[in-house]
Amino acid sequence: MKIVKKILVVLLIALVLIQFYRPEKNNAEYRAIEAFEAETKPDKNVAAILENKCYDCHSNKTEYPWYAEVAPVSFWLNDHVEEGNEHFNVSKWASYSDKKKDHKLDELIEEVEEGEMPLDSYTWLHGNITNSEKEQLINWAKKARENYHIN
């Protein structure tokens, strides 16, 4: 029993100490989605889906929930945001080549169709994306890809 108490005390101390170290947040002044939306022309429904379900992890500005201030959750969320931006960052849209834009939209379609996006861990707290929303996103992305097809 003594060893269990010692382990719990060490874990508690570690948990308290880790609160003083914070990962760097994805906090640009604004999201910089204008170029992306100007080129891909989402209608108001798709724009709302993107705003509510995508931009926090796929732009240069994340609106963090309160629990993002508590380690180790802060590290876990930071990892998700960094990885999301690594794969697809709408704030960098203007710097992408047409080929890359086409590829990113193709990936978006594939990830949504396969249920890989949004991540399950995101939907647990923020709600799932409906089949109607998935269909709207996919149709919009397919139409947007027409601007970038390379022959």
N, C-alpha and C positions, 0 to 999 in steps of 0.2 A: 504493500500500500504506500510506503514511503517513496518508492521510486516513481509511482504514478503521480504523486503530489509534486515531486521535483520536476517531472516532465511537464506537468501542467503549469507550474510557475515559470519555467523557462519559456514555454510557448506563449504565455501571457505577456511576459517581458518582451519577447520578440515582436508580438503583435503591437504592443504600445510603441516600441522603438521604430517599427516600420512606418508608423503614421507620420514620422518626421521627414521621410523621404518620399517625394512625389514625382511621378513621371511627368515629363513635359507635355503640356496639353496642346491640342490642335486648335489654337485660338487665334486665327487670323482676324483682322478687323471685320471682315465680311466674307461671305461665302464665294464670291466671284463666280457666279453661275451664269452670268449674262451671255457670254459667248456660247456656252453650251445650249442654253435655251433658245437663243436667237437662231442658231443653226439647226437644231433638232425640232424646234417648234412644237413642244408639247401643248396639248389643249389644257384647259384649266383643271380638268380632272386628273390628267396624268401629271401635271405640275404639282398638284396637291399630294399625289402619291409619292413623287420624288422628294418633295419637301418633308413629308411625314415619315417616310420609310427608308430613304436612301442617303440624303445629303449629310446626315450626321457622320456617317462613316466614309462617305465618298466625296468630300469637299474639304477645303482648307479651314473650315470653321465648324466645330462640333458644339452642339448645345448639350452640355453634360447634365445628367440627373444628379440629384443630391448624393446618391450612394457612390458616385464617382470620387468622392472625397475620402472614402474609407479604403485603406489598404487591407487586404490584397485585391479587392475589387477594382481599385484604380489602375493597377497594373494590368489586370485582365482586360478592362475596357480599352486601355491605351493600346494594347496589343491588337485588339480588333480594329480600332480606328486606323492604326498604322498599316495593317495588312489590307484593309479596305482601300485606303488611299494608294497603296502600292499597286493594286490591281486595276483600279479605276477611280480617277480623281477628276471630277467635272470642273474643278477650279483650274486645271491645267489644260482644258480642252483646246484652247486656242493654240497651244504649243504642239499638239499632236498633228501628225501628217494625216492626209485623207485615208491612207491605208490603215493607220493605227485607229482612227476614229471608226472606220468600218469594222475593224476587228473588235474594238471595245463594245460596240453596239451588238455585234454578233455574240460576244461573251455574255452580255447582259441578257439577251434572249435565251441563251442556253441555260444560264444559271437560274433564271426565273422559271423556265419550263421544267427544269429538273427539280425544282423546289429547294435548290441550294441557297437561294437568296430570297428574302433576307434570312440570315442565320437563325437557327432554332433558338439559340441563346438570346437573340434580339427579340424574337416574337414572344418569348415567355413573359417578358415585362411590358412590351409595347403593343402586343396584339399581332395577330397573323395578318397576312395579306390575303384578301379574298380572291376567289377564282375570277371574279369580274375585274378586280384590280390587276391581276396577273394578265388577263386577256388584253386589257387596255394598254398595259405597259408593253407587251409583246407586239401588239399591232402598231403602236406608235414607233417602237424601235425598228421594226421591219420597214416602215415607211421612211423613217429618218435615214436608214442605211442606203436608201436609193441615192442620196446625195453623194455618197462616197464610194460607190462601186467602181472599181478599177477594171477597165477592160483590157 
